[in-house]
Amino acid sequence: RSTLFPYTTLFRSRSMGHGEPKEKDIVWAKVKGYPWWPGTIRNILNHPTPINNKFISKKKTYIIDFIGNKSHSEVAKSDVKLFKQNYEEHCKTKNPSLIKSIELANKLYREKTKR
């Protein structure tokens, strides 16, 4: 059992909020070969996607700065989830680096919501 479970009460007690992630939001992001990891959205990109040889659809991706390490990645919209609303789903881990990153994300989240 992870030491992060006391934070689940914190997230249940606050309003759930809805909508798509915005720049500077704290999120969970998934990159192939790695577990879901907390990060912040640095930038939102809309890439034109060709449909029938015309660029009419836009594919949204996010530039994520991962919390707890100095990496970043471009991540598809489908692989990004709001941190608070998906906390219980992704907080259970035994990975020491991920635990430390989640603790940092919790601290950043609390600081952000105080404003």
C-alpha positions in Angstrom: 0.0 0.0 0.0 1.4 3.4 -1.0 2.0 6.2 1.5 0.0 8.5 -0.8 -3.5 7.3 0.2 -4.0 10.1 2.8 -4.2 12.5 -0.2 -7.2 10.7 -1.7 -9.4 12.3 1.0 -8.1 15.7 0.1 -9.2 15.2 -3.5 -12.6 13.7 -2.7 -13.4 16.7 -0.5 -12.8 19.3 -3.2 -15.1 20.1 -6.1 -14.5 17.8 -9.0 -14.2 20.4 -11.8 -14.7 19.5 -15.5 -13.4 20.3 -18.9 -10.2 19.8 -20.9 -6.8 20.4 -19.5 -5.4 23.9 -19.9 -1.8 25.3 -20.0 -0.1 25.1 -16.6 -2.6 22.5 -15.3 -1.3 19.5 -13.4 -2.1 16.3 -15.2 -1.4 12.6 -15.6 0.3 11.8 -18.9 1.1 8.5 -20.5 4.1 7.9 -22.7 4.6 4.4 -24.2 6.9 2.3 -22.1 6.3 4.3 -18.9 3.6 4.4 -16.3 1.1 7.3 -16.0 3.2 10.2 -14.6 2.3 13.6 -13.2 3.3 16.6 -15.1 2.3 20.2 -16.0 1.1 21.3 -19.4 3.6 23.7 -20.9 1.9 24.1 -24.3 -1.1 22.9 -26.3 -0.6 22.2 -29.9 -3.2 21.7 -32.7 -1.6 19.8 -35.6 -3.3 19.8 -38.9 -4.3 16.2 -39.9 -4.8 15.3 -43.6 -8.2 14.0 -44.5 -8.8 13.2 -48.2 -5.6 15.2 -49.1 -6.9 18.3 -47.3 -5.8 19.6 -43.9 -9.2 20.1 -42.3 -8.9 18.2 -39.0 -6.7 19.3 -36.1 -5.2 16.8 -33.7 -4.6 18.2 -30.3 -1.4 17.3 -28.4 0.2 18.6 -25.2 3.8 19.4 -24.3 4.1 18.0 -20.8 6.9 18.8 -18.4 7.1 15.8 -16.1 7.2 16.4 -12.4 10.1 15.0 -10.4 12.5 14.6 -13.4 13.8 16.9 -16.0 12.0 15.4 -19.0 9.3 16.5 -21.3 7.3 15.0 -24.1 4.6 15.7 -26.7 1.6 13.7 -25.6 -1.6 12.9 -27.4 -4.9 14.3 -26.0 -6.1 10.7 -25.3 -3.0 10.1 -23.1 -3.6 13.2 -20.8 -5.9 13.2 -17.8 -6.6 15.9 -15.2 -4.6 15.2 -12.0 -7.3 15.6 -9.4 -10.1 13.8 -11.1 -7.9 10.8 -11.9 -5.8 10.7 -8.7 -7.1 7.4 -7.2 -6.7 5.6 -10.5 -3.0 6.4 -10.9 -1.6 7.0 -7.4 -1.1 3.4 -6.4 2.5 2.5 -7.1 5.6 1.0 -5.4 8.0 2.9 -7.8 10.0 5.2 -5.5 10.7 7.8 -8.2 7.0 7.9 -9.1 6.0 8.2 -5.5 8.3 11.1 -5.1 6.9 12.7 -8.2 3.3 12.2 -7.0 4.2 13.8 -3.7 5.7 16.8 -5.5 2.6 17.0 -7.8 0.3 17.0 -4.7 2.4 19.9 -3.2 2.2 21.9 -6.4 -1.6 21.2 -6.7 -2.2 22.4 -3.1 -0.2 25.5 -3.7 -2.0 26.2 -7.0 -5.5 25.8 -5.4 -4.7 28.2 -2.5 -4.6 31.1 -5.0 
